[in-house]
Amino acid sequence: MTDTILSIAGVSKTYAARGKAPAVTALHAVDLDIRRGEIFALLGPNGAGKTTLISIVCGIVVPSTGAITIDGIDTQTGYRQARRRIGLVPQELATDAFESVLATVSFSRRLFGRAANAAYIEQLLRDLALWDKRNAKIMELSGGMKRRVLIAKALAHEPDILFLDEPSAGVDVALRRDMWNMVRGLRERGVTIILTTHYIEEAEEMADRVGVIAKGKLLLVDDKTALMKKLGKRQLDLTLVEPLAAIPPELADWHPSLEHDGHTLRYVFDATGERTGIPSFLNRLSECGIAFKDLETSKSSLEDIFVDLVGERP
Ligand SMILES: Nc1ncnc2c1ncn2[C@@H]1O[C@H](COP(=O)(O)OP(=O)(O)OP(=O)(O)O)[C@@H](O)[C@H]1O
């Protein structure tokens, strides 16, 4: 039996109409169980309902229907008890710009009624490369450092569950790598991590399990490896020297298509399979005397994947 730390049952949210803006149903009866100690990625395009779901779990937004329990504690009836189990790293910093890093992070700990622990806060700031900046005011920090402060604030009260809302948005490669390392370190210490993202690469790199959400519906939840197999399509585009009017029958085994008025020959393959079929495809092209001047491979986009999954554009 798997050990569930967070249970989301039948959660819907409709934001009421305001002025001329119509009512929006951001979530439709979402059921989801999060396992203790896993890294779970909630993958979906803009406006899918990811932030709404996180905000409901954190008690910032009230659901229209459904219930959430954290280790059996209902987040509405046992709000304070449930909330202290959670750390939330939001997309943006809404904190006092004139406060120092140390004061801001220490305050976050007190907010949840935890006794002061200077050694823990020091270690946390050191882990996030913020210790040297502990006396700097928030407004004096770079964007990357502000991001680290958000993480430190979320971890200040030693939560069991950490939510990261779009951790990669607006973050450079170095910080992203540090953040991923830190997340893995937290998981090793037993923290359950839930992140939202619209980058497949991020889900692929980080998660044990992935949930795909679009238009407020949770379309599927699967182990990462199983899902990546389903999603792992790539395409090879060859820019031809001479355009083709039709696909030569000799290439039929690879089911290629012609794009850009016959100037591009496209072959879609499974990047996770043992064989991609590319070498044999290129050999056959050469045997047929079809020359190309450029070649490019790309991953299928999240949008393509959604089209595959739900048969419509998100
Ligand atoms: N306070 C609000 N009032 C009205 N509608 C809202 C409110 N917050 C979100 N919505 C709407 O709910 C839907 C889901 O938004 P949400 O922010 O949860 O999506 P998201 O998946 O987090 O997207 P993003 O990646 O852009 O943050 C959107 O249509 C959005 O416009």
The ligand as a Tripos MOL2 file, in Angstrom:
@<TRIPOS>MOLECULE
LIG
   31    33     1     0     0
SMALL
NO_CHARGES

@<TRIPOS>ATOM
      1 N1         -8.7450   35.3090   -8.9430 N.pl3     1 LIG1
      2 C1         -9.2240   34.9040  -10.1070 C.ar      1 LIG1
      3 N2        -10.4080   35.3890  -10.5570 N.ar      1 LIG1
      4 C2        -10.9350   34.9720  -11.7300 C.ar      1 LIG1
      5 N3        -10.3550   34.0510  -12.5380 N.ar      1 LIG1
      6 C3         -9.1780   33.5330  -12.1590 C.ar      1 LIG1
      7 C4         -8.5480   33.9390  -10.9230 C.ar      1 LIG1
      8 N4         -7.3780   33.2500  -10.8030 N.ar      1 LIG1
      9 C5         -7.2860   32.4710  -11.9130 C.ar      1 LIG1
     10 N5         -8.3540   32.6290  -12.7220 N.ar      1 LIG1
     11 C6         -8.6210   31.9160  -13.9840 C.3       1 LIG1
     12 O1         -8.6030   30.5340  -13.7240 O.3       1 LIG1
     13 C7         -7.9650   29.8080  -14.7810 C.3       1 LIG1
     14 C8         -6.7950   29.0050  -14.2410 C.3       1 LIG1
     15 O2         -5.7720   29.8850  -13.7890 O.3       1 LIG1
     16 P1         -4.4660   29.3990  -13.0010 P.3       1 LIG1
     17 O3         -3.6980   30.6160  -12.6160 O.co2     1 LIG1
     18 O4         -4.8660   28.4720  -11.9260 O.co2     1 LIG1
     19 O5         -3.7000   28.5930  -14.1390 O.3       1 LIG1
     20 P2         -2.1920   28.1290  -14.2250 P.3       1 LIG1
     21 O6         -2.2230   26.7510  -14.7670 O.co2     1 LIG1
     22 O7         -1.5190   28.3260  -12.9170 O.co2     1 LIG1
     23 O8         -1.6010   29.1070  -15.3000 O.3       1 LIG1
     24 P3         -0.1900   29.8760  -15.3310 P.3       1 LIG1
     25 O9          0.8070   28.8520  -15.7450 O.co2     1 LIG1
     26 O10        -0.4470   30.9040  -16.3920 O.co2     1 LIG1
     27 O11         0.0310   30.4600  -13.9750 O.co2     1 LIG1
     28 C9         -7.5690   30.8520  -15.8070 C.3       1 LIG1
     29 O12        -8.5870   30.9010  -16.7860 O.3       1 LIG1
     30 C10        -7.5270   32.1420  -15.0130 C.3       1 LIG1
     31 O13        -7.8290   33.2530  -15.8430 O.3       1 LIG1
@<TRIPOS>BOND
     1     1     2 1
     2     2     3 ar
     3     2     7 ar
     4     3     4 ar
     5     4     5 ar
     6     5     6 ar
     7     6     7 ar
     8     6    10 ar
     9     7     8 ar
    10     8     9 ar
    11     9    10 ar
    12    10    11 1
    13    11    12 1
    14    11    30 1
    15    12    13 1
    16    13    14 1
    17    13    28 1
    18    14    15 1
    19    15    16 1
    20    16    17 2
    21    16    18 1
    22    16    19 1
    23    19    20 1
    24    20    21 2
    25    20    22 1
    26    20    23 1
    27    23    24 1
    28    24    25 2
    29    24    26 1
    30    24    27 1
    31    28    29 1
    32    28    30 1
    33    30    31 1
@<TRIPOS>SUBSTRUCTURE
     1 LIG1         1 GROUP 0 **** ****
